[in-house]
Amino acid sequence: MEKTFGWRVYGLGIIALAVICLIWGDFHGGQPVPKTFPARTALAYAVAIFMLVAGVALEWRKTTLWAAAALAAYYGIIVVLVMNVRLVLRNLEIYGAYDSMAEQVAITAGAIIIWASLANLDAAKAARFIRIAQIAFGICAILFGGAHFVYMNLTAPLIPKWLPPNQLFWGYATGVFHIAGGLAIIMNIRARLAAILLAVMYAIFTVFALVPGLLAKSSFFGWTEIATSVILVGVAWVVADSLAAKRPA
């Protein structure tokens, strides 16, 4: 971890998302807490503060391990299992529910890899945790790619109009890139290159698709989308870093 930087980007994304949620006093879209939930606003502030503290702690080398463990537990248990599984079960026919959960699973996978890379585990056990998280991220990438095809009417308009040949082409192309990258990671075929290219694609998407939209119209959703995209850059980078590390066969 000392010579890698993916976890730094991941932590900065968590910090950004926490600050945005604090400013708006609300949960971001990946944390679907019902509007009628008791003391919802107070809970939203508490969660945002937790994320902010965890994000800052992730950046400080002495507390990175514990911050990663806390984020893995929170996102894995509370956000994925409690919040998003309930959402998926209530919307089995809606692809967007699976896509939303995939984002949170990817964030969880990033935290697990950071934790397993630093925890006092034997090499074989650490490798198993990391490999499971890598595969989980690969599955998420495939789901992200599928969303491009299912929601092309929402994806294509995000592509800059000046980019040749046209928006529709890049909407489909990036969907294919996601699926190909996910499969490469799952099958461990040019997996590190695939993770690197996914990180680059997320970074490009953030700068050329999300930022212009936010400049045109600022919104809570727009800000959280950018922060989440930065986190995904960090996750893909963390996966690439973990694939570069030497693990026992």
SERO-121181 format. One line per 8 residues: number of its first residue (from 0); their letters; for each residue y, z, x of C-alpha. Coordinates in steps of 0.5 Angstrom, whole numbers, plus 500, padded with zeros to 3 digits. Example, Ala and Ser with C-alpha at 12.3 -4.5 7.8 and 13.67 -1.06 7.14 Angstrom:
// SERO-121181
0 = as = 491,516,525 | 498,514,527
This chain:
// SERO-121181
0 = mektfgwr = 500,500,500 | 505,501,506 | 505,494,507 | 506,491,500 | 512,491,496 | 509,489,489 | 509,496,487 | 516,497,488
8 = vyglgiia = 518,491,483 | 513,494,478 | 517,501,479 | 524,498,478 | 521,494,472 | 519,501,469 | 526,504,471 | 529,498,468
16 = lavicliw = 525,499,461 | 526,506,461 | 534,506,462 | 534,500,456 | 530,505,451 | 535,511,453 | 541,507,452 | 538,504,445
24 = gdfhggqp = 535,511,443 | 529,507,441 | 521,505,443 | 521,498,446 | 516,493,442 | 510,494,446 | 510,501,443 | 510,500,436
32 = vpktfpar = 511,507,433 | 512,507,425 | 520,508,423 | 517,513,419 | 514,517,424 | 517,524,424 | 522,526,430 | 522,518,432
40 = talayava = 528,518,435 | 527,524,439 | 521,522,441 | 523,515,443 | 528,519,448 | 523,523,451 | 518,517,452 | 524,514,456
48 = ifmlvagv = 526,520,460 | 518,520,462 | 518,513,464 | 525,514,468 | 522,519,472 | 515,516,473 | 519,510,475 | 523,513,480
56 = alewrktt = 517,517,482 | 513,511,483 | 519,509,488 | 518,515,493 | 512,514,497 | 510,522,497 | 510,521,489 | 507,514,488
64 = lwaaaala = 500,517,487 | 502,522,481 | 507,517,478 | 502,511,478 | 496,516,475 | 501,518,470 | 503,511,468 | 496,509,467
72 = ayygiivv = 494,515,463 | 500,514,458 | 500,506,458 | 492,506,457 | 491,512,452 | 497,513,448 | 500,506,448 | 494,501,449
80 = lvmnvrlv = 489,506,445 | 493,509,440 | 499,505,439 | 496,498,440 | 489,498,438 | 492,501,431 | 496,495,431 | 491,490,432
88 = lrnleiyg = 486,493,427 | 492,492,422 | 493,485,424 | 486,482,426 | 489,475,424 | 495,475,428 | 495,473,435 | 501,476,437
96 = aydsmaeq = 498,483,436 | 493,481,441 | 499,478,446 | 503,484,445 | 497,489,447 | 495,484,453 | 502,486,456 | 501,493,455
104 = vaitagai = 494,493,458 | 497,489,464 | 502,494,465 | 496,499,465 | 492,495,470 | 498,495,475 | 498,502,475 | 491,503,476
112 = iiwaslan = 491,499,482 | 496,503,485 | 493,509,483 | 486,507,486 | 489,504,492 | 492,511,494 | 487,516,491 | 482,520,495
120 = ldaakaar = 476,516,493 | 471,513,496 | 472,506,498 | 466,503,493 | 469,507,487 | 476,505,489 | 474,498,489 | 471,498,482
128 = firiaqia = 477,501,479 | 481,496,482 | 476,490,481 | 476,492,473 | 484,492,473 | 484,485,476 | 479,483,471 | 483,486,465
136 = fgicailf = 489,483,468 | 486,476,468 | 484,477,461 | 491,478,459 | 493,472,463 | 489,468,459 | 491,471,452 | 499,470,455
144 = ggahfvym = 497,463,456 | 494,462,449 | 500,465,446 | 504,459,449 | 499,454,445 | 499,458,438 | 507,460,438 | 509,453,442
152 = nltaplip = 515,453,437 | 518,459,440 | 515,458,447 | 518,451,448 | 526,453,446 | 526,458,452 | 525,452,457 | 531,449,460
160 = kwlppnql = 533,443,457 | 535,440,463 | 528,441,466 | 524,434,466 | 520,431,463 | 521,436,457 | 521,443,454 | 514,441,450
168 = fwgyatgv = 511,439,457 | 513,445,460 | 511,450,454 | 504,447,455 | 503,447,462 | 505,454,463 | 500,456,458 | 495,452,462
176 = fhiaggla = 497,455,468 | 496,462,465 | 489,461,463 | 487,457,470 | 490,463,473 | 487,468,469 | 480,465,470 | 481,464,477
184 = iimnirar = 482,472,478 | 476,474,473 | 471,469,477 | 475,471,484 | 476,464,486 | 482,463,490 | 484,469,486 | 490,472,491
192 = laaillav = 493,465,490 | 493,465,483 | 496,472,482 | 501,470,487 | 503,464,483 | 503,468,476 | 508,472,480 | 512,467,482
200 = myaiftvf = 512,464,475 | 514,470,471 | 520,471,476 | 522,464,475 | 521,465,467 | 525,471,468 | 531,468,471 | 531,461,468
208 = alvpglla = 528,463,461 | 530,470,459 | 536,471,462 | 540,465,459 | 538,467,453 | 540,474,454 | 547,471,456 | 548,467,450
216 = kssffgwt = 546,473,445 | 545,480,448 | 540,484,444 | 535,490,445 | 529,486,444 | 532,481,450 | 533,486,455 | 527,489,454
224 = eiatsvil = 523,482,455 | 527,482,461 | 525,488,464 | 518,487,461 | 518,481,465 | 520,484,471 | 514,489,470 | 509,483,470
232 = vgvawvva = 512,480,476 | 510,487,479 | 503,487,476 | 501,480,478 | 504,482,485 | 500,488,485 | 494,484,484 | 495,479,489
240 = dslaakrp = 496,485,494 | 490,488,492 | 486,482,493 | 489,481,500 | 486,488,502 | 479,489,505 | 474,492,500 | 466,493,501
248 = a = 462,488,499
